[in-house]
Amino acid sequence: MGFKCGIVGLPNVGKSTLFNALTQTAAAQAANYPFCTIEPNVGDVAVPDERLEKLAKIAGSKDIIPTRLAFVDIAGLVRGASKGEGLGNQFLANIRECDAIAHVVRCFEDSDITHVEGKIAPIDDIETIETELMLADLESLEKRAAALEKKAKGADKEAKETLDLALRCLALLREGKPARLVEVKPEERKIFEGLGLLSSKPVLYVCNVEEEAAAEGNNFSRAVEARAAAEGAVAVTVSAKIESEIAVLAPADQKDYLEAVGLAEPGLNRVIRAGYDLLRLITYFTVGPKEARAWTIAQGTRGPQAAGVIHTDFEKGFIRAETISYDDYIACNGESGAREAGKFRLEGKDYAVADGDVLHFRFAN
C-alpha cells in the first residue's frame, strides 16, 4: 500500500533536489529558475525497515521485498496559483490526487539561489502556499454549496449531510483556517474525503537547511517546527544537498559520509517515518523461505482487509490470521520457536493488525 505524497513549495526551495535524492534518480530537473518542473514526476521508493532484514535472516528468505511509497514532485506554486498564476490550476489538480503533502520550506540563505519572494522567510512562504490551497478550496466549495442546497431541500439525505460538512469547512476557510482543522465524525469521514479539499491534506513540513545545520537545524527550521507543533502537523529537518550527495554513494560509503556530517541516518528515513506517523500507517510482514515481505496498512485495519492488500481473494475467503508479533518472532528465533513458547496466535475477522505482526492468512478458495 504505502502512500502517495506530493512534494510542494515555492520555486527554488529545493523540491526537485530533494525528490532526486529521495528516489535516487535524476528524473526531476533541478534548476535555478521557477517552473523547471512542468509535469509531476513520480518516484517509487522502497521503505527502509531494518526489521525486514532480521526476519529474513531468521527465516532464510531468498528474497527481501520492502513495501513502497510514491513521491510526486509537483512544480513550484506561487502567489495567485489558485487563480491560475504560474500554471497553478494544473499543479493544484496534481496535489488533489495525493494522500498527503510534503511541504518543502527554504530554511537556508544562499545569494546564488534566487527566492521568488525576494527574502528568506519560511513562515511567510508556508502561509503563501496555504493561502493558495485555501482559496482554491473556498472557490470550489462555494460553487458546490449552491447545488447541494437545492438537493438538500428535497429528500436527499446524503446531500444534506454533505452540505452540513461543506458549510462547516467554508466557515473555517473564511476565517483563514485550512479544512483539515474541521471536526469530522467517523461516519462523515468518507463524505469529507469526497469533497477533495486541498487544505484537508495532512501536512509534513520538510525544512531544507544548509549542510552545517543538517544535524541540529537553525533558527528558520525551529520556527517551522514551532508552527507545525501548534497546528498538529509534523516537521522534519533535512539538507537536500546532503541527501543528493548521499544518494549516489554505495551503502558502505553512505555510512561513513553520514558519520562525517554528524547524522545517524539519511533524511529519507526520517521523512518516511514522519509520513507514516502523519497518515497513521503501520507495517506487517509475511515471512517464509521464498521471501520476506513488508506490507503497509492503516492503523486499525482488520484481518480480512489486511489480507486484501495482498490479494482480493484473501479478503473474500478470509478464515484466520496466523499471528506472531515481531518481538516474539525475533525472541523465539522464528515460527517454530514462537509456537513452542505459546506466542503463536490465531486471530479472527475482528482482529486489528498491529505494527510488526508476522502474518500468514488462512482463506477459503
Number of C-alpha atoms within 10 A of each C-alpha: 16 24 19 21 27 25 28 27 28 25 25 23 30 25 29 29 22 27 28 23 23 25 20 19 13 13 14 25 15 19 15 15 14 20 20 16 19 16 15 18 20 19 21 15 17 16 19 15 14 9 14 22 18 15 24 23 15 17 19 15 17 12 15 17 17 21 20 17 17 20 23 25 29 26 29 28 26 23 18 18 23 25 14 16 12 18 18 21 16 17 21 21 12 18 26 17 14 18 16 23 26 25 23 30 29 27 27 21 14 9 6 7 12 17 20 17 14 7 11 19 16 20 16 13 22 19 11 19 22 19 21 22 23 24 21 22 24 25 13 15 21 13 11 14 18 12 12 20 15 12 16 18 11 10 9 12 12 13 20 18 15 20 22 16 19 21 14 15 26 24 14 17 23 12 8 13 17 24 24 19 15 17 12 15 10 8 8 14 11 11 17 22 11 10 17 17 22 27 26 23 21 19 24 24 26 31 30 26 27 19 16 13 19 22 15 14 22 17 12 20 27 16 15 23 20 14 17 17 11 10 11 13 16 23 26 22 26 28 25 29 17 22 23 20 13 21 18 13 13 9 11 8 12 17 16 12 17 16 12 10 14 14 15 11 13 19 22 21 14 15 21 19 16 19 25 18 14 16 18 12 19 21 22 21 24 20 23 18 13 13 16 24 21 22 20 22 23 19 16 15 17 18 24 26 20 24 26 15 15 14 11 14 15 21 21 15 16 21 18 21 23 16 22 24 21 22 13 20 25 17 12 17 15 20 21 13 16 20 15 10 12 11 16 19 15 15 18 15 14 10 15 16 26 20 18 19 20 27 24 17 22 16 16 12 8
